[in-house]
Amino acid sequence: WTRCECLKISFFWTQSGEKVDWTRVGRVDPAEELELTFALKQQNVNLLEETLRWVSDPDSAQYGKYLTLEEVASLVRPSELTHKVVRHWLHSHGITNCLTVRTEDFLQCTMTAEVAEKLLPGSRFNRYIRDGQSLVRSSAPYSVHDDVHQHLDFVGGLHRFPPKGQDLRKEQKSSKEGIHLGVTPVILRTRYNLTAADVGTAQNNSQAVAQFLEQYYHPADLAEFMSLFGGSFQHLSQVDRVVGTQGGGKAGIEASLDIEYIMSTGANVSTWVFTNPGRHESQEPFLQWMLLLSNMSDLPWVHTISYGDDEDSLSTAYMMRINTEFMKAGIRGISLLFASGDSGAGCRHLGKEQNSFRPSFPASSPYVTTVGGTSFKNPYKVTYEVTDYISGGGFSNVFKMPDYQVSAVEGYLKTVAAKLPPQSYYNVSGRAYPDMAALSDNYWVVINRVPVPWVSGTSASTPVVGGMLSLVNDHRLLKGLPTLGFLNPRLYKLKGQALFDVRQSITCRVKVLYEEHKKIFFFSVTWMESLLRHILLLWSGPYILCFLVSR
């Protein structure tokens, strides 16, 4: 028997002893229906990774020769033995109500809590509540017989709690020099040299945002936002497709921010919203989204996601499998952008006088493009950008530094070696992030029909970058070229050409010692900050999008 993922103490208490906000209210009824997700071991994962490198490297003869979903399925589909063993195990417990995906590497099965606890010895399902939200999780580790364990990566729906969304509102600033009206689509399009002609026109182009934290947008808010702020450029005022179920009640700031700004920079590009409230309290919305990617042949080319959790709160087996799912998307020509987070380098107290930085996942995944944040040097004018003090970043403690960024990171570390914090704080050989950044400070958002100022965070910069990448894809598609797909290998091959390196930071409201470490450690590591300043500046020159469009 193999003892599997346990519910880490950090779900209920932080390492510093601070209590977090899920409250256990009691055991679930044995007859209550749950839905668990079984991630079956895949075949040819090494070949999948190698193929992703080929199709993502602009110097490769295979660049842009993406696979279809059916071809991906043929590559990674679990063996017949894996299917036979896992299904026999489930059937022996009377579990027959299962659905799979096109790639046949996940099973979603419904069963009662009583059956689930027999299937997974040691598990104990309880109900937890937070801010009116209720879910079911196991408060104890579970075991799986070795004969079955070797055919599974993990079982979803037991232990992972969704993180709480960040408060995206900042205190309003004032100045004797005047009042800055905040970031709007016009400010972004001015700063990043987007003219009225820089809008989508390709019929086969599309982009998407995904929401997991009980966040929903209202169509009326999007229409109002565009009527207020979209008058200077051609745009769409409604989403083309919602995948999932929009919840009722008030709109969420983050959901509104995401959709309003990806449709402002990625103007006139068909846009989807993935929203996953879940049909069962045991479901994991982020995992549900990953399953959708493995079950839909036609997907938007760019996805932006403002979601993350501490690496140390997740099992390595879970993160490795999610990385494989990211690879499956990249090999199909899909670009996945994740926000780097709004907690700086993070902080984890390990013991007496022992501290470390705390990386976030999926931001730390080597197979996604991670977006950090910047602010205007002068917050009251459209000036050059400095690093936003909240912008997340650092080095993974789990994933080694990918080859595509080794040269850039090593060069950076050599130039600032004398100023870095103690190496005990971070893993210098880990995947470094973010990969790029854009403005993340003081946005205007329309929510519940009311314009709201001073909204900030990498939840803002990520859809902004996503929309701009959609415009790059638009040019490529019109030229008959493949989409950008997994961007990082190409991005780092630029070696600074046409890019602007943000080397300054503005700091405030943070403890001096922590800020000193944070300021040096991850602010400067964002060596590819402010994407449009870096890539889309090429649009105004004679060599239009020469790096990203020409091949």
Secondary structure as the mmCIF struct_conf table of DSSP 4:
data_model
#
loop_
_struct_conf.conf_type_id
_struct_conf.id
_struct_conf.beg_label_comp_id
_struct_conf.beg_label_asym_id
_struct_conf.beg_label_seq_id
_struct_conf.end_label_comp_id
_struct_conf.end_label_asym_id
_struct_conf.end_label_seq_id
STRN STRN1 THR A 2 ARG A 3
HELX_RH_3T_P HELX_RH_3T_P1 ILE A 9 PHE A 11
TURN_TY1_P TURN_TY1_P1 PHE A 12 PHE A 12
STRN STRN2 TRP A 13 TRP A 13
TURN_TY1_P TURN_TY1_P2 GLN A 15 SER A 16
BEND BEND1 GLY A 17 GLY A 17
STRN STRN3 LYS A 19 LYS A 19
BEND BEND2 ASP A 21 ASP A 21
STRN STRN4 THR A 23 ARG A 27
HELX_LH_PP_P HELX_LH_PP_P1 VAL A 28 ASP A 29
TURN_TY1_P TURN_TY1_P3 PRO A 30 ALA A 31
STRN STRN5 GLU A 33 LEU A 40
HELX_LH_PP_P HELX_LH_PP_P2 LYS A 41 GLN A 42
BEND BEND3 GLN A 43 GLN A 43
HELX_RH_AL_P HELX_RH_AL_P1 VAL A 45 SER A 56
TURN_TY1_P TURN_TY1_P4 PRO A 58 ASP A 59
BEND BEND4 SER A 60 SER A 60
TURN_TY1_P TURN_TY1_P5 ALA A 61 GLY A 64
HELX_LH_PP_P HELX_LH_PP_P3 TYR A 66 THR A 68
HELX_RH_AL_P HELX_RH_AL_P2 LEU A 69 VAL A 76
HELX_LH_PP_P HELX_LH_PP_P4 ARG A 77 SER A 79
HELX_RH_AL_P HELX_RH_AL_P3 GLU A 80 HIS A 91
TURN_TY1_P TURN_TY1_P6 SER A 92 GLY A 94
STRN STRN6 CYS A 98 THR A 100
TURN_TY1_P TURN_TY1_P7 ARG A 102 THR A 103
BEND BEND5 GLU A 104 GLU A 104
STRN STRN7 PHE A 106 THR A 112
HELX_RH_AL_P HELX_RH_AL_P4 ALA A 113 LEU A 119
BEND BEND6 LEU A 120 LEU A 120
TURN_TY1_P TURN_TY1_P8 PRO A 121 GLY A 122
STRN STRN8 PHE A 125 ARG A 130
TURN_TY1_P TURN_TY1_P9 ASP A 131 GLY A 132
STRN STRN9 GLN A 133 SER A 138
BEND BEND7 SER A 139 ALA A 140
STRN STRN10 SER A 143 VAL A 144
HELX_RH_AL_P HELX_RH_AL_P5 ASP A 146 HIS A 149
TURN_TY1_P TURN_TY1_P10 GLN A 150 HIS A 151
STRN STRN11 LEU A 152 GLY A 156
BEND BEND8 GLY A 157 HIS A 159
HELX_LH_PP_P HELX_LH_PP_P5 ARG A 160 GLN A 166
STRN STRN12 ARG A 169 ARG A 169
HELX_LH_PP_P HELX_LH_PP_P6 GLU A 171 LYS A 173
TURN_TY1_P TURN_TY1_P11 LYS A 176 GLU A 177
STRN STRN13 VAL A 183 VAL A 183
HELX_RH_AL_P HELX_RH_AL_P6 PRO A 185 ARG A 191
TURN_TY1_P TURN_TY1_P12 TYR A 192 ASN A 193
TURN_TY1_P TURN_TY1_P13 ALA A 196 ALA A 197
BEND BEND9 VAL A 199 VAL A 199
TURN_TY1_P TURN_TY1_P14 GLN A 203 ASN A 204
STRN STRN14 SER A 206 GLN A 211
BEND BEND10 LEU A 213 GLU A 214
HELX_RH_AL_P HELX_RH_AL_P7 PRO A 219 PHE A 229
TURN_TY1_P TURN_TY1_P15 GLY A 231 SER A 232
BEND BEND11 PHE A 233 PHE A 233
BEND BEND12 GLN A 238 GLN A 238
BEND BEND13 ASP A 240 ASP A 240
STRN STRN15 ARG A 241 GLY A 244
BEND BEND14 GLY A 249 LYS A 250
HELX_LH_PP_P HELX_LH_PP_P7 ALA A 251 GLY A 252
HELX_RH_AL_P HELX_RH_AL_P8 ILE A 253 THR A 265
BEND BEND15 GLY A 266 GLY A 266
TURN_TY1_P TURN_TY1_P16 ALA A 267 ASN A 268
BEND BEND16 VAL A 269 VAL A 269
STRN STRN16 SER A 270 THR A 275
BEND BEND17 ARG A 279 HIS A 280
TURN_TY1_P TURN_TY1_P17 GLU A 281 SER A 282
HELX_RH_AL_P HELX_RH_AL_P9 PRO A 285 LEU A 293
TURN_TY1_P TURN_TY1_P18 SER A 294 ASN A 295
BEND BEND18 SER A 297 ASP A 298
BEND BEND19 TRP A 301 TRP A 301
STRN STRN17 VAL A 302 ILE A 305
STRN STRN18 ASP A 309 ASP A 310
HELX_RH_3T_P HELX_RH_3T_P2 GLU A 311 SER A 313
BEND BEND20 LEU A 314 LEU A 314
HELX_RH_AL_P HELX_RH_AL_P10 THR A 316 GLY A 330
TURN_TY1_P TURN_TY1_P19 ILE A 331 GLY A 333
STRN STRN19 SER A 335 ALA A 339
BEND BEND21 ASP A 342 SER A 343
TURN_TY1_P TURN_TY1_P20 GLY A 344 ALA A 345
STRN STRN20 ARG A 348 GLY A 351
TURN_TY1_P TURN_TY1_P21 LYS A 352 GLU A 353
STRN STRN21 GLN A 354 SER A 356
STRN STRN22 SER A 360 PHE A 361
TURN_TY1_P TURN_TY1_P22 PRO A 362 SER A 364
TURN_TY1_P TURN_TY1_P23 PRO A 366 TYR A 367
BEND BEND22 VAL A 368 VAL A 368
STRN STRN23 THR A 369 PHE A 376
BEND BEND23 LYS A 377 ASN A 378
TURN_TY1_P TURN_TY1_P24 PRO A 379 TYR A 380
BEND BEND24 LYS A 381 LYS A 381
STRN STRN24 GLU A 385 THR A 387
TURN_TY1_P TURN_TY1_P25 TYR A 389 ILE A 390
STRN STRN25 GLY A 394 LYS A 400
HELX_LH_PP_P HELX_LH_PP_P8 MET A 401 PRO A 402
HELX_RH_AL_P HELX_RH_AL_P11 ASP A 403 THR A 415
TURN_TY1_P TURN_TY1_P26 VAL A 416 VAL A 416
HELX_RH_3T_P HELX_RH_3T_P3 ALA A 417 LYS A 419
HELX_LH_PP_P HELX_LH_PP_P9 LEU A 420 PRO A 422
HELX_RH_3T_P HELX_RH_3T_P4 GLN A 423 TYR A 425
BEND BEND25 TYR A 426 TYR A 426
TURN_TY1_P TURN_TY1_P27 VAL A 428 SER A 429
STRN STRN26 GLY A 430 TYR A 433
STRN STRN27 MET A 436 LEU A 439
BEND BEND26 ASP A 441 ASN A 442
STRN STRN28 TYR A 443 ILE A 447
TURN_TY1_P TURN_TY1_P28 ASN A 448 ARG A 449
STRN STRN29 VAL A 450 VAL A 455
BEND BEND27 GLY A 457 GLY A 457
HELX_RH_AL_P HELX_RH_AL_P12 THR A 458 LEU A 478
TURN_TY1_P TURN_TY1_P29 LYS A 479 GLY A 480
HELX_LH_PP_P HELX_LH_PP_P10 LEU A 481 THR A 483
BEND BEND28 PHE A 486 PHE A 486
HELX_RH_AL_P HELX_RH_AL_P13 ASN A 488 LYS A 493
TURN_TY1_P TURN_TY1_P30 LEU A 494 ALA A 498
STRN STRN30 SER A 505 SER A 505
BEND BEND29 ARG A 509 VAL A 510
HELX_RH_AL_P HELX_RH_AL_P14 VAL A 512 LYS A 518
HELX_RH_PI_P HELX_RH_PI_P1 LYS A 519 PHE A 523
TURN_TY1_P TURN_TY1_P31 SER A 524 VAL A 525
TURN_TY1_P TURN_TY1_P32 TRP A 527 MET A 528
HELX_RH_AL_P HELX_RH_AL_P15 LEU A 531 HIS A 534
TURN_TY1_P TURN_TY1_P33 ILE A 535 ILE A 535
HELX_RH_3T_P HELX_RH_3T_P5 LEU A 536 SER A 540
BEND BEND30 GLY A 541 TYR A 543
TURN_TY1_P TURN_TY1_P34 ILE A 544 VAL A 549
#
